[in-house]
């Protein structure tokens, strides 16, 4: 009689991420019910198996994730499995696995919030966070991060500096770390540290950008005429104008000499901090220390992350010269020793839009016509928002122009008619942050669930008015 074939089964596991990506290369240790053990890397499909198991029942799989494919924007695959674990950056993951069929182990990527990066970019080789565009100041993003921390107690903040591929690895690492440190100094009010960094690693071009921003957004007489890092008589005049205006607005007494020294750099820091303080007030965020995710709250990714599929601006070099404000739940096990690259590989990013409440006051521009389309010229009116009330008279073309309104949902009362201006295209933000003590009245509990208001051009003329703006049906006031 021929010898009967020995009976056996298999212990097989497939390791995937919650977006469906297989975790190939993960080190998997399989232990069968009979005590057999095997260890090796998972295949390209994320599979690992132990054959010729002679006992049925529960075995054990211990998984140590290796290289992780980066999360791609829009991957929302829902995976069903009886074995679902949060991704572990440190300790291995252990699961009881039944023999006889392929058992799937799903690792959930941690979700990390990232504040919209507009305004958080840096000039080439610069370590100073200053506005690169008239309407892209960094302070709205900082205020948004602070407000998010205030409202969600479990979140912690990590500021990550980045650099583009130009330069050596060491120089990029140092530059990215300075960028993160500069952001922290501005965020928490570390004036002396910011001034030292600006003195040692700033440039005249950074100062020119700040002066240009103050001129075009705050109407200070500080237009430097150009941004090229060259100091000439015009730039010195702009610096002198800044020094004089700063003394007047802040009741200070710095030297008016056109020289960019320690005093002037400190004054430039004060102006940015005042703007941030104004925006925190608008968001109803008290002065409190941020909760940091790491010991210092800063990290350097240098040029190691570069193009990231979950961060669209990173496709261009300008988008790689930035800091990321990451809001991370304190239960996530990543630590600095694991490496910042691994955090970016593993995490699923969710973009937090910049709060429209940090965008400054709004302008109301509307033309008044009656139900027959006749222009209501020279008509008295009253504008009421949730924060203020104004009165005036429409012009010869029936146009009402009210600049710098506080509050939202304007009501314009003209005679017995009431216009409720509650659609975003009626309110155009100028992104002005007046450098005067911030208002402390009003209640801004709405947060940023509404869409941000569109930015207006510097000048509005009659051609930009919407002639279809009609008065609403009459109603009691």
URNOR-V906975 format. One record per residue. N is the residue number from 0. RES is the residue in one letter. SS is DSSP state (H for helix, E for strand, - for the rest). PSI is psi in degrees with one decimal (* if undefined). OMEGA is omega in whole degrees, -180 to 180 (* if undefined). Layout:
n = <N	N>
res = <RES	RES>
ss = <SS	SS>
psi = <PSI	PSI>
omega = <OMEGA	OMEGA>
//
This chain:
n = <0	1	2	3	4	5	6	7	8	9	10	11	12	13	14	15	16	17	18	19	20	21	22	23	24	25	26	27	28	29	30	31	32	33	34	35	36	37	38	39	40	41	42	43	44	45	46	47	48	49	50	51	52	53	54	55	56	57	58	59	60	61	62	63	64	65	66	67	68	69	70	71	72	73	74	75	76	77	78	79	80	81	82	83	84	85	86	87	88	89	90	91	92	93	94	95	96	97	98	99	100	101	102	103	104	105	106	107	108	109	110	111	112	113	114	115	116	117	118	119	120	121	122	123	124	125	126	127	128	129	130	131	132	133	134	135	136	137	138	139	140	141	142	143	144	145	146	147	148	149	150	151	152	153	154	155	156	157	158	159	160	161	162	163	164	165	166	167	168	169	170	171	172	173	174	175	176	177	178	179	180	181	182	183	184	185	186	187	188	189	190	191	192	193	194	195	196	197	198	199	200	201	202	203	204	205	206	207	208	209	210	211	212	213	214	215	216	217	218	219	220	221	222	223	224	225	226	227	228	229	230	231	232	233	234	235	236	237	238	239	240	241	242	243	244	245	246	247	248	249	250	251	252	253	254	255	256	257	258	259	260	261	262	263	264	265	266	267	268	269	270	271	272	273	274	275	276	277	278	279	280	281	282	283	284	285	286	287	288	289	290	291	292	293	294	295	296	297	298	299	300	301	302	303	304	305	306	307	308	309	310	311	312	313	314	315	316	317	318	319	320	321	322	323	324	325	326	327	328	329	330	331	332	333	334	335	336	337	338	339	340	341	342	343	344	345	346	347	348	349	350	351	352	353	354	355	356	357	358	359	360	361	362	363	364	365	366	367	368	369	370	371	372	373	374	375	376	377	378	379	380	381	382	383	384	385	386	387	388	389	390	391	392	393	394	395	396	397	398	399	400	401	402	403	404	405	406	407	408	409	410	411	412	413	414	415	416	417	418	419	420	421	422	423	424	425	426	427	428	429	430	431	432	433	434	435	436	437	438	439	440	441	442	443	444	445	446	447	448	449	450	451	452	453	454	455	456	457	458	459	460	461	462	463	464	465	466	467	468	469	470	471	472	473	474	475	476>
res = <X	X	X	X	X	X	X	X	X	X	X	X	X	X	X	X	X	X	X	X	X	X	X	X	X	X	X	X	X	X	X	X	X	X	X	X	X	X	X	X	X	X	X	X	X	X	X	X	X	X	X	X	X	X	X	X	X	X	X	X	X	X	X	X	X	X	X	X	X	X	X	X	X	X	X	X	X	X	X	X	X	X	X	X	X	X	X	X	X	X	X	X	X	X	X	X	X	X	X	X	X	X	X	X	X	X	X	X	X	X	X	X	X	X	X	X	X	X	X	X	X	X	X	X	X	X	X	X	X	X	X	X	X	X	X	X	X	X	X	X	X	X	X	X	X	X	X	X	X	X	X	X	X	X	X	X	X	X	X	X	X	X	X	X	X	X	X	X	X	X	X	X	X	X	X	X	X	X	X	X	X	X	X	X	X	X	X	X	X	X	X	X	X	X	X	X	X	X	X	X	X	X	X	X	X	X	X	X	X	X	X	X	X	X	X	X	X	X	X	X	X	X	X	X	X	X	X	X	X	X	X	X	X	X	X	X	X	X	X	X	X	X	X	X	X	X	X	X	X	X	X	X	X	X	X	X	X	X	X	X	X	X	X	X	X	X	X	X	X	X	X	X	X	X	X	X	X	X	X	X	X	X	X	X	X	X	X	X	X	X	X	X	X	X	X	X	X	X	X	X	X	X	X	X	X	X	X	X	X	X	X	X	X	X	X	X	X	X	X	X	X	X	X	X	X	X	X	X	X	X	X	X	X	X	X	X	X	X	X	X	X	X	X	X	X	X	X	X	X	X	X	X	X	X	X	X	X	X	X	X	X	X	X	X	X	X	X	X	X	X	X	X	X	X	X	X	X	X	X	X	X	X	X	X	X	X	X	X	X	X	X	X	X	X	X	X	X	X	X	X	X	X	X	X	X	X	X	X	X	X	X	X	X	X	X	X	X	X	X	X	X	X	X	X	X	X	X	X	X	X	X	X	X	X	X	X	X	X	X	X	X	X	X	X	X	X	X	X	X	X	X	X	X	X	X	X	X	X	X	X	X	X	X	X	X	X	X	X	X	X	X	X	X	X	X	X	X>
ss = <-	-	-	-	-	-	-	-	E	E	E	E	E	E	E	E	E	-	-	-	-	E	-	-	-	-	E	E	E	E	E	-	-	-	-	-	E	E	E	E	E	-	-	-	-	-	E	E	E	E	E	E	E	-	-	-	-	E	E	E	E	E	E	E	-	-	-	-	-	-	-	-	-	-	-	-	-	-	-	-	-	-	E	E	E	E	-	-	-	-	-	-	E	E	E	E	E	E	-	-	-	E	E	E	E	E	E	E	-	-	E	E	E	E	E	-	-	-	-	-	E	-	-	-	-	-	-	-	-	-	-	-	-	-	-	-	-	-	H	H	H	H	H	H	H	H	H	H	H	H	H	-	-	-	E	E	E	E	E	E	E	E	-	-	-	-	-	-	H	H	H	H	H	H	H	H	H	H	H	H	H	H	H	H	H	H	H	H	-	-	H	H	H	H	H	H	H	H	H	H	H	-	-	H	H	H	H	H	H	H	H	H	H	H	H	H	H	H	-	-	-	-	-	-	-	-	-	-	-	-	-	-	H	H	H	H	H	H	H	H	H	H	H	H	H	H	H	H	H	H	-	-	-	-	-	-	-	-	-	-	-	H	H	H	H	H	H	H	H	H	H	H	H	H	H	H	H	H	H	H	H	H	-	-	-	-	-	-	-	-	-	E	-	-	-	-	-	E	E	E	E	E	-	-	-	-	-	E	-	-	E	H	H	H	H	-	H	H	H	H	-	E	E	E	E	E	E	E	E	-	-	-	-	-	-	H	H	H	-	H	H	H	H	H	H	H	-	E	E	E	E	E	-	-	-	H	H	H	-	-	-	E	E	E	E	E	E	-	E	-	-	-	-	-	E	-	-	-	-	E	E	E	E	E	-	-	-	-	E	E	E	E	E	-	-	-	-	-	E	E	E	E	E	E	E	-	-	-	-	E	E	E	E	E	-	-	E	E	E	E	E	-	-	H	H	H	E	E	E	-	-	-	-	-	-	-	-	-	-	-	-	-	-	-	-	-	-	-	-	-	-	-	-	-	E	-	-	-	-	-	-	H	H	H	-	-	-	-	-	-	-	-	-	-	-	-	->
psi = <133.1	147.9	136.8	146.1	136.0	135.4	143.0	161.9	-169.1	149.6	110.5	137.3	145.6	126.8	120.2	162.7	166.2	-8.6	11.4	-5.8	127.6	144.7	69.8	147.7	-9.6	140.6	118.8	125.3	119.6	133.2	119.1	164.8	-26.2	4.8	-10.1	144.3	142.4	145.1	139.7	173.6	146.4	150.5	-179.0	-27.0	5.3	16.8	150.5	143.4	157.7	112.1	170.9	42.4	128.0	-2.4	136.9	158.7	-155.0	124.3	-166.1	138.2	128.0	123.7	129.1	101.1	140.9	-126.5	132.1	127.4	136.6	144.2	137.7	138.1	130.5	-4.7	102.0	31.4	132.6	119.4	132.8	128.6	153.3	-8.4	93.7	126.4	151.7	142.6	131.8	121.2	-24.1	-84.4	150.9	163.3	131.2	135.1	141.6	123.9	129.2	146.3	162.7	-23.2	166.0	123.1	132.0	129.6	122.9	129.4	121.2	128.9	141.1	141.3	128.9	134.6	137.2	121.3	138.1	125.1	0.1	130.0	-4.1	26.1	162.4	151.7	160.9	128.2	7.9	143.3	2.2	129.1	98.1	160.8	123.9	-13.5	151.2	-36.6	24.1	63.5	152.7	-22.6	-34.2	-38.7	-39.7	-43.9	-38.3	-43.0	-43.4	-38.7	-39.2	-41.8	-41.0	-35.3	-19.3	95.8	-22.6	-9.6	148.9	151.4	135.5	123.7	118.6	121.5	143.8	161.4	154.1	178.3	-12.9	141.7	172.4	164.9	-41.7	-44.7	-37.5	-37.1	-44.3	-42.1	-44.6	-37.8	-39.0	-38.2	-43.2	-41.0	-42.1	-41.6	-41.4	-44.5	-44.7	-38.1	-41.7	-1.1	32.4	80.6	-52.1	-40.7	-39.5	-43.2	-40.4	-43.3	-41.6	-36.1	-43.1	-31.5	4.5	-179.7	160.1	-30.6	-36.7	-42.6	-41.1	-38.7	-40.6	-41.6	-40.7	-42.2	-45.3	-36.6	-43.3	-22.3	-36.2	0.5	28.8	149.4	56.7	20.1	118.8	-1.9	-25.6	166.2	97.2	2.7	1.0	130.9	116.3	-168.0	-36.9	-41.1	-40.6	-37.5	-38.9	-39.8	-43.0	-41.2	-38.7	-46.8	-43.3	-45.0	-39.5	-43.7	-39.9	-46.1	-38.9	7.3	49.9	-175.3	49.1	160.2	136.6	89.5	1.2	9.4	134.7	84.9	-166.7	-41.9	-46.4	-40.3	-40.7	-37.2	-39.8	-37.5	-44.2	-40.1	-44.0	-40.7	-36.7	-40.6	-44.0	-40.0	-39.8	-41.3	-35.1	-39.4	-42.1	-31.4	1.8	46.3	119.0	163.6	108.3	150.8	137.2	153.4	118.6	145.7	-29.9	-177.8	-44.2	-18.5	1.9	152.5	158.0	124.8	-6.4	-130.8	23.6	-24.7	-47.0	-124.9	117.0	126.9	-23.2	-2.3	87.1	-40.5	-17.0	-4.7	-26.0	154.1	-37.9	-34.3	-12.0	-20.4	85.4	173.9	148.1	132.0	102.6	128.8	110.9	132.5	140.7	-6.8	-12.3	136.6	1.2	139.9	164.9	-32.5	-19.4	-17.1	133.8	-29.5	-40.8	-37.0	-45.0	-32.1	-43.6	-39.6	151.1	118.6	138.4	122.7	128.9	115.4	150.6	132.7	130.7	-18.0	-14.2	-0.3	0.2	-166.5	172.1	157.9	135.5	120.7	114.8	146.6	133.8	124.4	156.9	-173.0	-18.7	3.0	7.1	136.7	133.4	83.6	145.2	40.3	131.4	144.6	167.4	130.3	128.6	125.3	-174.8	0.3	-19.3	170.8	137.6	156.0	153.4	-168.6	134.0	156.6	-169.1	-20.6	12.2	17.4	134.0	125.4	115.2	112.2	149.2	43.6	138.2	147.2	177.5	177.6	69.3	140.4	120.4	116.7	123.0	107.2	-125.8	-1.6	147.0	126.3	123.2	108.3	90.2	11.3	141.7	-32.1	-7.1	-25.5	113.4	121.5	138.3	-5.3	39.1	137.8	90.6	131.8	65.9	164.8	132.7	154.9	146.2	14.8	171.5	158.4	115.7	66.6	-7.3	-23.6	-148.2	34.2	-26.2	154.9	143.2	146.7	143.9	146.0	141.7	159.4	162.4	-34.6	134.6	126.8	-179.5	-26.5	-21.5	-3.7	144.1	108.7	-1.1	2.3	104.1	159.6	146.5	171.7	145.3	142.5	162.0	144.5	*>
omega = <178	179	179	-178	179	180	177	176	-175	173	-173	-179	174	-175	179	174	-174	174	176	-178	177	-178	-180	179	177	178	-176	174	-179	177	-177	177	-180	177	177	-180	175	-180	178	-179	175	-178	178	177	179	-174	175	-178	175	-175	176	175	-173	178	172	179	-178	170	-177	176	176	-171	174	-176	176	178	-176	176	-177	177	179	-179	176	178	-177	-179	177	-177	178	180	176	-180	-180	-178	169	-179	-179	179	-175	-176	176	180	-179	-180	174	-173	178	179	169	-180	178	179	-176	174	-178	175	179	173	175	177	-180	177	179	180	178	-171	179	-179	-178	179	-178	173	180	178	-178	176	-178	178	-180	-179	175	-180	-176	-174	177	176	-180	-171	177	178	178	180	178	178	-180	179	179	176	-178	-174	-180	-172	-177	-177	175	-175	172	178	-176	177	180	175	176	-170	180	177	-180	-180	-179	-179	178	179	179	-180	180	179	177	179	178	180	179	179	178	-180	-179	-176	-173	176	178	-171	-176	179	178	-180	177	180	179	179	-174	-171	176	-180	175	179	177	178	178	179	178	179	178	179	180	-179	-171	-179	-177	179	173	-178	-170	-178	-178	180	179	176	-179	179	-180	178	176	-175	-179	179	177	177	178	178	178	178	176	-178	180	-178	178	179	-178	-175	-176	-180	-177	-175	177	-178	176	-175	179	-178	179	180	-177	180	-177	177	176	178	177	175	-179	-179	180	179	178	178	178	179	178	-178	175	178	179	180	179	179	-179	174	179	-178	177	172	-175	179	177	-176	-178	-177	-180	177	179	172	-180	178	-175	-179	179	-174	-180	-176	179	-179	-173	-179	-177	178	180	-179	180	179	177	177	-171	163	173	172	-177	178	-169	178	-174	178	-179	-169	180	174	-175	-179	180	180	-178	179	-178	177	-179	177	-170	-166	170	-174	173	-176	174	-178	177	-178	177	180	176	-172	177	-179	-178	176	176	178	-176	177	-177	173	178	-176	179	179	180	-180	177	-177	174	-180	176	179	176	178	-179	170	179	-179	-178	180	180	176	179	180	178	-178	-176	178	180	-176	174	178	176	-177	171	179	169	173	-178	178	-179	173	180	-177	179	-175	178	-179	178	175	176	-176	-175	179	-171	-176	175	-177	-178	-176	176	-178	177	176	-175	-179	176	180	-176	176	178	178	178	-179	-176	-178	-173	-177	-170	-180	177	177	178	179	-179	179	-180	171	-179	-178	174	177	-175	-179	-177	-178	178	-176	178	179	-178	173	179	176	179	176	180	-179	*>
//
